[in-house]
């Protein structure tokens, strides 16, 4: 079974998706981390083709449980995130910097980058049970997912969450978020939008546990109807 969770920055996708995956004992795919890895490479090699970097990158999102590297690490903001390896190097904290966050939105608009990473994502989720989150999982990567969810919240609430996560000024985050939302929603390839048939969930005013339970309930219902 595949659960596709999409939505804008700050809607709680990563936190919710990880928790849903743990609750259901599913594997977890953070597609945004893949774009962040390409952004990190692009910042280090500004003259290189982002699409070429995406095709060549060796990205590991989590490693086998018996691997000594398979431990969650602490981000600079103090939140626990799953280990992300880029060409064998731990970049878990590095890809969450404001500079990489901004660059990730730009490289994600590159059709060559998207083609390379979508191919990788489809290969990963082809077998087994997955919770995959991002901005185009239900619309492009896996439109046939058994359950599609679009998480959202008010711009102010999303900015507040991001500011807490990054240790940044909420007003600054809100302004930067507005630009990113506009770019994500209007890009030519894979614009951010709810997938047909997706369940829309506004996470404002709800705890993570409540949102997770709602999605888990939907997943159980979807699995019995297949």
N, C-alpha and C positions, 0 to 999 in steps of 0.2 A: 504494500500500500504506500502511496505517496501523498503527503500533506504539503501543499504549496502555500507558503505564507509570504505575502507581498505587502508593501506599504512604504511610505516616506520615512526619512530619517527621523529618529526620535519617537516613532510610534510604538517602540518596544519589540520590534521583530526578533532581534537576536536573543534577548532575554527570554521572551515567550517561546520562541522556537526551540531553544535549548531545553527549557523546562518541559515542553510538550514531548520532546524526544526522550527525555529521561523518564517521564511519566509512563510512556507507552513502550519503552525499551526499543525505540527506533534509532537509526543512525541520523546524524545531523549534518546538514550541508549549509554552510555560511557562504553564499555566493558573493556577497559583498567583500569578503576577505580576499577573494581571488582578484577582484578589480583593484583593491588596495595594493596587492602585491605588484600588479602591473604598473600602478601609479608610482610605487616606490622605485621600481626599475627605471621608469621613464624619467623620474627626477634625477636619478644618478647618471642616466645616459640621455640627455635631452635631444641629441641629434639622431638617436635611433628611432626606428619605426615602432610605435607602440604595439601595432599588430604583430610585428616580428618578435618583439619582446614577449608578448602573450603566448605566441606559439612555442617559443623556446623555453619558457619558464617551467620549472618543476615545482609545483605547488602541492603541499601536503596539508590537508585540513584534518588535523588529528592523526595519530599514529596508532598502530596496534597496541592493545592493552598490555601486552607483555614487553613492550619496548620501554626502556628506561626514560625515554624522552616524553612518554605519554602522561605528563602531569600538567594540570592547569597551571598557568602562570598569572601573576598579578600585573595588571596594566598600570600605567603611571597614575591613573585615577583611583586605583585600588580595587577595581572590579575584577572578578575572576573571568578569564576568557580561555577558550580552548586553544591549544597549541597550534600555531601556524608556522610551517616551515617553507622557506623559499630557497630553492636550490640548496637544500640541506641546512640552511641557517634559520635560527629562531628569530622571526620578525614580528611576533605576536604584539608586542607593545609598540614597536616602531611604526607599524602600519596604521596605528590609531592617532597619530599626530595630526594637528590641524592642517599642516602643509600637505600631508598625504591624503587627508579627507577631501580637501579642495581638488587636488589633482585627480583623485579617483573619479569624481563626477565628470571631469573633462575627458579622461580616457574611456569612460563608459559610453560616451557618445560616439566613439570611433567604431564604425561597423566591422572593421577587421578584428578589433579586440573582442567585440561581442561575439562574432562568429567563432573565434578560437575558444573563448571561455564557455560559450553555450555548448559547444561540442564536448568539452571536457566535463561539464556538469551533467549532460545527458548520459555520458558513459558511466559516471559515478552512480547515478540513481537508477540505472537500468535494471538492477536486481536488488531484491531485499525491500525492507520497510524504511522509509526515509521521511524526515521533516526537512524540507528545503526552504530557505528564506532568501528574499532578495527584492528586486523591483520588477522582474519580468518572469518569475518562475511559472505562474499560472497562465500568463499570456503567450510566452514564447518558448521557454525551456521545456515545460511539461503541461501543455494545455489540456491533456487528458488525465490530469491528476484526479484521484478519487475525491479529494477534498481541497477546495481552494478558498483561502481566507485573505481578506484585505484588511490589514490593521491600520487604523488612523487615530488621530487625536487633534485637538485644536493646535494651530501654529504656536501659540503661547506655551501650551503644555509641552509640546515636543521640544521647543527651545529650552524650556526650563530643565527638562531631563538631560538634554545634551550638555547644557552648561554645567550641571552637577557632575556628569560623567567626565567632562574635559577639564573641569576646574576653571571655566571661562566665564566671562560676563554674559548674562542672559540676553541683554540688548544687542550685543555684538553677534551672539549666536543666532538670534532671531533674524537679523539683517542678512547674515550669510546664508541662513537656511532658506530664506525667501528666494534668493538668487539660485540656489541649488534646486529648490522645488520647481522653479520656472524652467530651468535647464532640463531637468529630468522629465517634466511633463510635456515639453515641446520638442524634444529631440526627434529627429526623423526616424531613427531606428529604435525599436522597443521602448516607446515612451511609457512613463509610469502611469498606469491606470488599472482599475479593477478588472480582473479577467471575467469573461462571461460566466455566469453561474457562481461567482465568488460570494462568500458570506462576508458582509461588511461589518467589522467590529470596531467601535470607537472605544479605545482603552482609557479615555479620560474618566476619572472617578471610580475606576475599578482597580483592585489589587492585581498583581501579577498572578496570584493563585486563582483568582476568579476568572481571569481571561484564559489561563491554562486549562482550567476545568471545563470551561465552555467549549474550547477547541477539542479537548479530549472526548467530551460527550458527542460532539459532531462527528469525530473520527469513528467512534464506536458505532454510531448510527450508520455512517457511510459504509463501514465494513460489513455490516449485516445486510445491507441492501444490494451488495455487489453479487 
